[in-house]
Amino acid sequence: MIKNKSIDNGREFDWGRTSEDYAKYRDIYPEEFYRRLLDKGVCMRGQTVLDIGTGTGVIPRNMYRYGPDFTGIDISAEQIGQAKALAEESGMKIAFCCVPAEESQFPNNHFDAVTACQCFTYFDHATLAPHICHMLKPGGIFAVLYMAWLPFEDEIAGKSEQLILKYNPEWSGCNEMRHPIAVPDIYHEFFTIENEDVFDVHVPFTRESWNGRMKACRGIGASLPEEDIGKFHEEHMTMLEEAAPRRFDILHYAAMTTMRKK
Protein backbone atom coordinates (compact mmCIF):
# COMPACT_ATOMS: atom_id res chain seq x y z
CA MET A 1 0.00 0.00 0.00
CA ILE A 2 1.32 3.45 -0.97
CA LYS A 3 0.17 6.75 0.47
CA ASN A 4 1.69 10.07 -0.54
CA LYS A 5 0.01 13.41 0.11
CA SER A 6 1.30 14.75 -3.22
CA ILE A 7 -0.37 11.88 -5.16
CA ASP A 8 -4.17 11.58 -5.41
CA ASN A 9 -4.56 13.95 -2.44
CA GLY A 10 -3.13 11.28 -0.16
CA ARG A 11 -5.54 8.49 -1.15
CA GLU A 12 -4.01 5.05 -0.64
CA PHE A 13 -3.35 2.80 -3.64
CA ASP A 14 -1.92 -0.66 -4.10
CA TRP A 15 -0.62 -1.88 -7.46
CA GLY A 16 -0.93 -5.45 -6.22
CA ARG A 17 -4.71 -5.16 -6.43
CA THR A 18 -4.57 -4.70 -10.20
CA SER A 19 -1.65 -7.00 -11.05
CA GLU A 20 -3.63 -9.38 -13.26
CA ASP A 21 -5.05 -6.55 -15.40
CA TYR A 22 -1.66 -4.84 -15.35
CA ALA A 23 0.03 -7.95 -16.72
CA LYS A 24 -2.63 -8.39 -19.41
CA TYR A 25 -3.23 -4.84 -20.55
CA ARG A 26 -0.23 -2.62 -19.78
CA ASP A 27 2.49 -4.20 -21.90
CA ILE A 28 1.79 -1.59 -24.58
CA TYR A 29 4.96 0.36 -25.28
CA PRO A 30 5.60 0.61 -29.04
CA GLU A 31 8.79 -0.57 -30.66
CA GLU A 32 10.05 3.00 -31.03
CA PHE A 33 10.06 3.26 -27.24
CA TYR A 34 12.58 0.43 -26.93
CA ARG A 35 14.60 1.50 -29.97
CA ARG A 36 15.20 4.94 -28.50
CA LEU A 37 16.46 3.35 -25.30
CA LEU A 38 18.91 1.25 -27.30
CA ASP A 39 20.01 4.34 -29.23
CA LYS A 40 21.09 5.83 -25.93
CA GLY A 41 23.26 2.84 -25.16
CA VAL A 42 20.94 1.29 -22.56
CA CYS A 43 19.93 -2.40 -22.26
CA MET A 44 22.49 -3.59 -24.79
CA ARG A 45 24.12 -7.00 -25.02
CA GLY A 46 26.61 -7.63 -22.24
CA GLN A 47 25.25 -4.95 -19.92
CA THR A 48 24.10 -5.63 -16.37
CA VAL A 49 20.83 -3.70 -15.86
CA LEU A 50 18.64 -3.08 -12.82
CA ASP A 51 15.00 -2.18 -13.50
CA ILE A 52 13.48 -0.48 -10.44
CA GLY A 53 9.72 -0.32 -9.97
CA THR A 54 9.63 -3.13 -12.51
CA GLY A 55 5.95 -3.97 -12.00
CA THR A 56 5.19 -6.99 -14.17
CA GLY A 57 8.65 -6.80 -15.72
CA VAL A 58 7.64 -5.00 -18.92
CA ILE A 59 11.06 -3.42 -19.58
CA PRO A 60 13.18 -6.52 -18.78
CA ARG A 61 10.91 -8.84 -20.74
CA ASN A 62 10.77 -6.66 -23.84
CA MET A 63 14.48 -5.78 -23.81
CA TYR A 64 15.60 -9.33 -23.01
CA ARG A 65 16.03 -10.13 -26.73
CA TYR A 66 18.85 -7.58 -26.94
CA GLY A 67 21.06 -9.53 -24.55
CA PRO A 68 21.44 -7.61 -21.28
CA ASP A 69 21.57 -9.36 -17.89
CA PHE A 70 18.47 -8.03 -16.11
CA THR A 71 17.39 -7.79 -12.49
CA GLY A 72 13.93 -6.37 -11.73
CA ILE A 73 12.73 -5.15 -8.33
CA ASP A 74 9.37 -3.84 -7.11
CA ILE A 75 7.63 -3.10 -3.83
CA SER A 76 4.58 -5.21 -4.76
CA ALA A 77 4.76 -8.98 -4.24
CA GLU A 78 1.79 -9.45 -6.61
CA GLN A 79 3.51 -7.51 -9.38
CA ILE A 80 6.71 -9.49 -8.92
CA GLY A 81 4.68 -12.70 -8.99
CA GLN A 82 3.26 -11.74 -12.38
CA ALA A 83 6.71 -10.74 -13.66
CA LYS A 84 8.20 -14.09 -12.69
CA ALA A 85 5.35 -16.06 -14.24
CA LEU A 86 5.44 -14.16 -17.54
CA ALA A 87 9.22 -14.45 -17.82
CA GLU A 88 9.15 -18.18 -17.09
CA GLU A 89 6.40 -18.74 -19.66
CA SER A 90 8.67 -17.16 -22.28
CA GLY A 91 11.80 -19.02 -21.16
CA MET A 92 13.52 -15.84 -19.97
CA LYS A 93 16.12 -15.97 -17.19
CA ILE A 94 15.45 -12.72 -15.34
CA ALA A 95 16.01 -12.24 -11.60
CA PHE A 96 13.01 -10.60 -9.94
CA CYS A 97 12.88 -9.56 -6.30
CA CYS A 98 10.27 -7.88 -4.08
CA VAL A 99 12.05 -5.00 -2.36
CA PRO A 100 11.73 -1.18 -2.33
CA ALA A 101 14.34 0.38 -4.60
CA GLU A 102 15.61 2.56 -1.75
CA GLU A 103 16.27 -0.53 0.40
CA SER A 104 17.77 -2.81 -2.26
CA GLN A 105 21.09 -4.44 -1.42
CA PHE A 106 23.43 -4.66 -4.39
CA PRO A 107 27.20 -4.14 -4.50
CA ASN A 108 28.65 -0.76 -5.33
CA ASN A 109 29.77 -0.25 -8.96
CA HIS A 110 27.72 -3.29 -10.02
CA PHE A 111 25.32 -2.19 -12.80
CA ASP A 112 25.99 -0.69 -16.22
CA ALA A 113 22.52 0.87 -16.23
CA VAL A 114 19.45 1.39 -14.07
CA THR A 115 16.02 1.91 -15.62
CA ALA A 116 12.84 3.31 -14.07
CA CYS A 117 9.72 3.14 -16.24
CA GLN A 118 6.38 4.66 -15.24
CA CYS A 119 7.38 4.78 -11.57
CA PHE A 120 9.78 7.71 -10.99
CA THR A 121 7.23 9.83 -9.11
CA TYR A 122 6.79 7.24 -6.36
CA PHE A 123 10.32 7.16 -4.94
CA ASP A 124 12.03 8.90 -2.01
CA HIS A 125 14.50 10.76 -4.22
CA ALA A 126 16.76 12.00 -1.42
CA THR A 127 17.48 8.35 -0.61
CA LEU A 128 17.30 6.92 -4.14
CA ALA A 129 19.64 9.29 -5.99
CA PRO A 130 22.84 8.47 -4.04
CA HIS A 131 21.79 4.82 -3.77
CA ILE A 132 21.58 4.42 -7.55
CA CYS A 133 24.83 6.30 -8.00
CA HIS A 134 26.61 3.87 -5.70
CA MET A 135 25.18 0.82 -7.50
CA LEU A 136 26.18 2.07 -10.96
CA LYS A 137 29.60 1.49 -12.44
CA PRO A 138 31.68 4.59 -13.24
CA GLY A 139 29.99 6.32 -16.17
CA GLY A 140 26.86 4.18 -15.77
CA ILE A 141 23.48 5.40 -17.02
CA PHE A 142 20.23 5.99 -15.17
CA ALA A 143 17.32 6.03 -17.64
CA VAL A 144 13.87 7.29 -16.62
CA LEU A 145 10.93 6.51 -18.93
CA TYR A 146 7.28 7.51 -19.05
CA MET A 147 4.26 7.34 -21.38
CA ALA A 148 0.79 8.89 -21.03
CA TRP A 149 -2.29 9.44 -23.17
CA LEU A 150 -3.16 12.99 -24.24
CA PRO A 151 -6.76 13.66 -23.09
CA PHE A 152 -7.07 17.12 -24.67
CA GLU A 153 -6.08 15.86 -28.12
CA ASP A 154 -7.56 12.35 -28.23
CA GLU A 155 -11.35 12.22 -27.88
CA ILE A 156 -11.60 8.65 -26.60
CA ALA A 157 -8.82 9.20 -24.07
CA GLY A 158 -10.51 12.39 -22.91
CA LYS A 159 -13.88 10.69 -22.37
CA SER A 160 -12.23 7.80 -20.51
CA GLU A 161 -10.34 10.20 -18.28
CA GLN A 162 -13.50 12.07 -17.35
CA LEU A 163 -15.08 8.77 -16.35
CA ILE A 164 -12.09 7.93 -14.13
CA LEU A 165 -12.52 11.29 -12.41
CA LYS A 166 -16.23 10.60 -11.91
CA TYR A 167 -15.38 7.55 -9.83
CA ASN A 168 -12.18 8.91 -8.28
CA PRO A 169 -12.12 12.74 -8.12
CA GLU A 170 -8.90 12.60 -6.08
CA TRP A 171 -6.94 10.98 -8.91
CA SER A 172 -4.11 13.35 -9.85
CA GLY A 173 -2.92 11.51 -12.96
CA CYS A 174 -5.23 13.54 -15.20
CA ASN A 175 -4.79 16.44 -17.65
CA GLU A 176 -1.47 15.23 -19.04
CA MET A 177 0.32 17.40 -21.60
CA ARG A 178 3.69 16.89 -23.24
CA HIS A 179 6.63 17.70 -20.98
CA PRO A 180 10.08 16.35 -20.12
CA ILE A 181 10.41 14.23 -17.01
CA ALA A 182 10.87 16.42 -13.92
CA VAL A 183 14.19 15.48 -12.33
CA PRO A 184 14.56 16.56 -8.68
CA ASP A 185 17.61 18.68 -7.89
CA ILE A 186 19.21 15.95 -5.77
CA TYR A 187 20.07 13.97 -8.91
CA HIS A 188 22.26 16.77 -10.25
CA GLU A 189 24.68 16.12 -7.40
CA PHE A 190 25.38 12.62 -8.70
CA PHE A 191 24.46 12.64 -12.40
CA THR A 192 24.81 14.67 -15.57
CA ILE A 193 21.68 14.78 -17.73
CA GLU A 194 22.59 13.68 -21.26
CA ASN A 195 19.24 13.46 -23.08
CA GLU A 196 15.67 14.63 -22.52
CA ASP A 197 13.40 13.30 -25.25
CA VAL A 198 9.67 13.91 -25.68
CA PHE A 199 7.92 12.30 -28.66
CA ASP A 200 4.45 11.21 -29.80
CA VAL A 201 3.37 7.61 -30.24
CA HIS A 202 0.10 6.06 -31.43
CA VAL A 203 -0.80 2.97 -29.42
CA PRO A 204 -3.34 0.46 -30.86
CA PHE A 205 -6.23 -0.85 -28.75
CA THR A 206 -9.50 -2.71 -28.97
CA ARG A 207 -12.45 -1.70 -26.81
CA GLU A 208 -11.61 -4.55 -24.44
CA SER A 209 -7.91 -3.77 -24.19
CA TRP A 210 -8.45 -0.02 -23.70
CA ASN A 211 -11.01 -0.77 -20.99
CA GLY A 212 -8.48 -3.09 -19.39
CA ARG A 213 -5.81 -0.41 -19.62
CA MET A 214 -8.11 2.03 -17.83
CA LYS A 215 -8.97 -0.44 -15.08
CA ALA A 216 -5.25 -1.10 -14.56
CA CYS A 217 -4.51 2.55 -13.85
CA ARG A 218 -3.86 3.95 -10.40
CA GLY A 219 -7.14 5.84 -10.31
CA ILE A 220 -9.30 2.72 -10.78
CA GLY A 221 -7.95 -0.76 -10.12
CA ALA A 222 -5.24 0.21 -7.66
CA SER A 223 -7.45 2.32 -5.41
CA LEU A 224 -11.22 1.82 -5.79
CA PRO A 225 -13.39 -0.79 -4.02
CA GLU A 226 -14.44 -3.74 -6.16
CA GLU A 227 -18.01 -2.50 -6.45
CA ASP A 228 -16.90 0.80 -7.97
CA ILE A 229 -14.46 -0.95 -10.31
CA GLY A 230 -17.37 -3.03 -11.60
CA LYS A 231 -19.52 0.06 -12.13
CA PHE A 232 -16.70 1.80 -13.95
CA HIS A 233 -16.22 -1.25 -16.17
CA GLU A 234 -19.87 -1.30 -17.24
CA GLU A 235 -20.13 2.43 -17.85
CA HIS A 236 -16.81 2.62 -19.67
CA MET A 237 -17.64 -0.26 -21.99
CA THR A 238 -21.00 1.35 -22.80
CA MET A 239 -19.21 4.59 -23.66
CA LEU A 240 -16.69 2.77 -25.87
CA GLU A 241 -19.42 0.89 -27.74
CA GLU A 242 -21.04 4.23 -28.55
CA ALA A 243 -17.93 6.34 -29.23
CA ALA A 244 -15.15 4.03 -30.42
CA PRO A 245 -14.70 1.65 -33.34
CA ARG A 246 -13.70 -1.92 -32.59
CA ARG A 247 -10.04 -1.05 -33.17
CA PHE A 248 -8.46 2.37 -32.72
CA ASP A 249 -5.25 4.15 -31.78
CA ILE A 250 -4.82 6.36 -28.73
CA LEU A 251 -2.44 9.31 -29.00
CA HIS A 252 0.21 9.25 -26.28
CA TYR A 253 3.38 11.13 -25.62
CA ALA A 254 6.50 9.41 -24.34
CA ALA A 255 9.30 10.97 -22.34
CA MET A 256 12.76 9.59 -21.79
CA THR A 257 15.58 11.13 -19.76
CA THR A 258 19.05 9.60 -19.44
CA MET A 259 21.56 10.63 -16.79
CA ARG A 260 25.18 9.56 -16.56
CA LYS A 261 26.97 8.99 -13.27
CA LYS A 262 29.52 11.69 -12.58
C-alpha positions as CSV (number, residue, x, y, z in Angstrom):
1,M,0.0,0.0,0.0
2,I,1.3,3.4,-1.0
3,K,0.2,6.7,0.5
4,N,1.7,10.1,-0.5
5,K,0.0,13.4,0.1
6,S,1.3,14.7,-3.2
7,I,-0.4,11.9,-5.2
8,D,-4.2,11.6,-5.4
9,N,-4.6,14.0,-2.4
10,G,-3.1,11.3,-0.2
11,R,-5.5,8.5,-1.2
12,E,-4.0,5.0,-0.6
13,F,-3.3,2.8,-3.6
14,D,-1.9,-0.7,-4.1
15,W,-0.6,-1.9,-7.5
16,G,-0.9,-5.4,-6.2
17,R,-4.7,-5.2,-6.4
18,T,-4.6,-4.7,-10.2
19,S,-1.7,-7.0,-11.1
20,E,-3.6,-9.4,-13.3
21,D,-5.1,-6.6,-15.4
22,Y,-1.7,-4.8,-15.3
23,A,0.0,-7.9,-16.7
24,K,-2.6,-8.4,-19.4
25,Y,-3.2,-4.8,-20.6
26,R,-0.2,-2.6,-19.8
27,D,2.5,-4.2,-21.9
28,I,1.8,-1.6,-24.6
29,Y,5.0,0.4,-25.3
30,P,5.6,0.6,-29.0
31,E,8.8,-0.6,-30.7
32,E,10.0,3.0,-31.0
33,F,10.1,3.3,-27.2
34,Y,12.6,0.4,-26.9
35,R,14.6,1.5,-30.0
36,R,15.2,4.9,-28.5
37,L,16.5,3.3,-25.3
38,L,18.9,1.3,-27.3
39,D,20.0,4.3,-29.2
40,K,21.1,5.8,-25.9
41,G,23.3,2.8,-25.2
42,V,20.9,1.3,-22.6
43,C,19.9,-2.4,-22.3
44,M,22.5,-3.6,-24.8
45,R,24.1,-7.0,-25.0
46,G,26.6,-7.6,-22.2
47,Q,25.2,-4.9,-19.9
48,T,24.1,-5.6,-16.4
49,V,20.8,-3.7,-15.9
50,L,18.6,-3.1,-12.8
51,D,15.0,-2.2,-13.5
52,I,13.5,-0.5,-10.4
53,G,9.7,-0.3,-10.0
54,T,9.6,-3.1,-12.5
55,G,5.9,-4.0,-12.0
56,T,5.2,-7.0,-14.2
57,G,8.7,-6.8,-15.7
58,V,7.6,-5.0,-18.9
59,I,11.1,-3.4,-19.6
60,P,13.2,-6.5,-18.8
61,R,10.9,-8.8,-20.7
62,N,10.8,-6.7,-23.8
63,M,14.5,-5.8,-23.8
64,Y,15.6,-9.3,-23.0
65,R,16.0,-10.1,-26.7
66,Y,18.8,-7.6,-26.9
67,G,21.1,-9.5,-24.5
68,P,21.4,-7.6,-21.3
69,D,21.6,-9.4,-17.9
70,F,18.5,-8.0,-16.1
71,T,17.4,-7.8,-12.5
72,G,13.9,-6.4,-11.7
73,I,12.7,-5.1,-8.3
74,D,9.4,-3.8,-7.1
75,I,7.6,-3.1,-3.8
76,S,4.6,-5.2,-4.8
77,A,4.8,-9.0,-4.2
78,E,1.8,-9.4,-6.6
79,Q,3.5,-7.5,-9.4
80,I,6.7,-9.5,-8.9
81,G,4.7,-12.7,-9.0
82,Q,3.3,-11.7,-12.4
83,A,6.7,-10.7,-13.7
84,K,8.2,-14.1,-12.7
85,A,5.4,-16.1,-14.2
86,L,5.4,-14.2,-17.5
87,A,9.2,-14.5,-17.8
88,E,9.1,-18.2,-17.1
89,E,6.4,-18.7,-19.7
90,S,8.7,-17.2,-22.3
91,G,11.8,-19.0,-21.2
92,M,13.5,-15.8,-20.0
93,K,16.1,-16.0,-17.2
94,I,15.5,-12.7,-15.3
95,A,16.0,-12.2,-11.6
96,F,13.0,-10.6,-9.9
97,C,12.9,-9.6,-6.3
98,C,10.3,-7.9,-4.1
99,V,12.0,-5.0,-2.4
100,P,11.7,-1.2,-2.3
101,A,14.3,0.4,-4.6
102,E,15.6,2.6,-1.8
103,E,16.3,-0.5,0.4
104,S,17.8,-2.8,-2.3
105,Q,21.1,-4.4,-1.4
106,F,23.4,-4.7,-4.4
107,P,27.2,-4.1,-4.5
108,N,28.7,-0.8,-5.3
109,N,29.8,-0.2,-9.0
110,H,27.7,-3.3,-10.0
111,F,25.3,-2.2,-12.8
112,D,26.0,-0.7,-16.2
113,A,22.5,0.9,-16.2
114,V,19.5,1.4,-14.1
115,T,16.0,1.9,-15.6
116,A,12.8,3.3,-14.1
117,C,9.7,3.1,-16.2
118,Q,6.4,4.7,-15.2
119,C,7.4,4.8,-11.6
120,F,9.8,7.7,-11.0
121,T,7.2,9.8,-9.1
122,Y,6.8,7.2,-6.4
123,F,10.3,7.2,-4.9
124,D,12.0,8.9,-2.0
125,H,14.5,10.8,-4.2
126,A,16.8,12.0,-1.4
127,T,17.5,8.3,-0.6
128,L,17.3,6.9,-4.1
129,A,19.6,9.3,-6.0
130,P,22.8,8.5,-4.0
131,H,21.8,4.8,-3.8
132,I,21.6,4.4,-7.6
133,C,24.8,6.3,-8.0
134,H,26.6,3.9,-5.7
135,M,25.2,0.8,-7.5
136,L,26.2,2.1,-11.0
137,K,29.6,1.5,-12.4
138,P,31.7,4.6,-13.2
139,G,30.0,6.3,-16.2
140,G,26.9,4.2,-15.8
141,I,23.5,5.4,-17.0
142,F,20.2,6.0,-15.2
143,A,17.3,6.0,-17.6
144,V,13.9,7.3,-16.6
145,L,10.9,6.5,-18.9
146,Y,7.3,7.5,-19.0
147,M,4.3,7.3,-21.4
148,A,0.8,8.9,-21.0
149,W,-2.3,9.4,-23.2
150,L,-3.2,13.0,-24.2
151,P,-6.8,13.7,-23.1
152,F,-7.1,17.1,-24.7
153,E,-6.1,15.9,-28.1
154,D,-7.6,12.4,-28.2
155,E,-11.4,12.2,-27.9
156,I,-11.6,8.7,-26.6
157,A,-8.8,9.2,-24.1
158,G,-10.5,12.4,-22.9
159,K,-13.9,10.7,-22.4
160,S,-12.2,7.8,-20.5
161,E,-10.3,10.2,-18.3
162,Q,-13.5,12.1,-17.4
163,L,-15.1,8.8,-16.3
164,I,-12.1,7.9,-14.1
165,L,-12.5,11.3,-12.4
166,K,-16.2,10.6,-11.9
167,Y,-15.4,7.5,-9.8
168,N,-12.2,8.9,-8.3
169,P,-12.1,12.7,-8.1
170,E,-8.9,12.6,-6.1
171,W,-6.9,11.0,-8.9
172,S,-4.1,13.3,-9.9
173,G,-2.9,11.5,-13.0
174,C,-5.2,13.5,-15.2
175,N,-4.8,16.4,-17.7
176,E,-1.5,15.2,-19.0
177,M,0.3,17.4,-21.6
178,R,3.7,16.9,-23.2
179,H,6.6,17.7,-21.0
180,P,10.1,16.3,-20.1
181,I,10.4,14.2,-17.0
182,A,10.9,16.4,-13.9
183,V,14.2,15.5,-12.3
184,P,14.6,16.6,-8.7
185,D,17.6,18.7,-7.9
186,I,19.2,16.0,-5.8
187,Y,20.1,14.0,-8.9
188,H,22.3,16.8,-10.3
189,E,24.7,16.1,-7.4
190,F,25.4,12.6,-8.7
191,F,24.5,12.6,-12.4
192,T,24.8,14.7,-15.6
193,I,21.7,14.8,-17.7
194,E,22.6,13.7,-21.3
195,N,19.2,13.5,-23.1
196,E,15.7,14.6,-22.5
197,D,13.4,13.3,-25.3
198,V,9.7,13.9,-25.7
199,F,7.9,12.3,-28.7
200,D,4.4,11.2,-29.8
201,V,3.4,7.6,-30.2
202,H,0.1,6.1,-31.4
203,V,-0.8,3.0,-29.4
204,P,-3.3,0.5,-30.9
205,F,-6.2,-0.8,-28.8
206,T,-9.5,-2.7,-29.0
207,R,-12.4,-1.7,-26.8
208,E,-11.6,-4.5,-24.4
209,S,-7.9,-3.8,-24.2
210,W,-8.5,0.0,-23.7
211,N,-11.0,-0.8,-21.0
212,G,-8.5,-3.1,-19.4
213,R,-5.8,-0.4,-19.6
214,M,-8.1,2.0,-17.8
215,K,-9.0,-0.4,-15.1
216,A,-5.3,-1.1,-14.6
217,C,-4.5,2.6,-13.8
218,R,-3.9,3.9,-10.4
219,G,-7.1,5.8,-10.3
220,I,-9.3,2.7,-10.8
221,G,-8.0,-0.8,-10.1
222,A,-5.2,0.2,-7.7
223,S,-7.4,2.3,-5.4
224,L,-11.2,1.8,-5.8
225,P,-13.4,-0.8,-4.0
226,E,-14.4,-3.7,-6.2
227,E,-18.0,-2.5,-6.5
228,D,-16.9,0.8,-8.0
229,I,-14.5,-0.9,-10.3
230,G,-17.4,-3.0,-11.6
231,K,-19.5,0.1,-12.1
232,F,-16.7,1.8,-14.0
233,H,-16.2,-1.2,-16.2
234,E,-19.9,-1.3,-17.2
235,E,-20.1,2.4,-17.8
236,H,-16.8,2.6,-19.7
237,M,-17.6,-0.3,-22.0
238,T,-21.0,1.4,-22.8
239,M,-19.2,4.6,-23.7
240,L,-16.7,2.8,-25.9
241,E,-19.4,0.9,-27.7
242,E,-21.0,4.2,-28.5
243,A,-17.9,6.3,-29.2
244,A,-15.2,4.0,-30.4
245,P,-14.7,1.6,-33.3
246,R,-13.7,-1.9,-32.6
247,R,-10.0,-1.1,-33.2
248,F,-8.5,2.4,-32.7
249,D,-5.2,4.2,-31.8
250,I,-4.8,6.4,-28.7
251,L,-2.4,9.3,-29.0
252,H,0.2,9.2,-26.3
253,Y,3.4,11.1,-25.6
254,A,6.5,9.4,-24.3
255,A,9.3,11.0,-22.3
256,M,12.8,9.6,-21.8
257,T,15.6,11.1,-19.8
258,T,19.1,9.6,-19.4
259,M,21.6,10.6,-16.8
260,R,25.2,9.6,-16.6
261,K,27.0,9.0,-13.3
262,K,29.5,11.7,-12.6
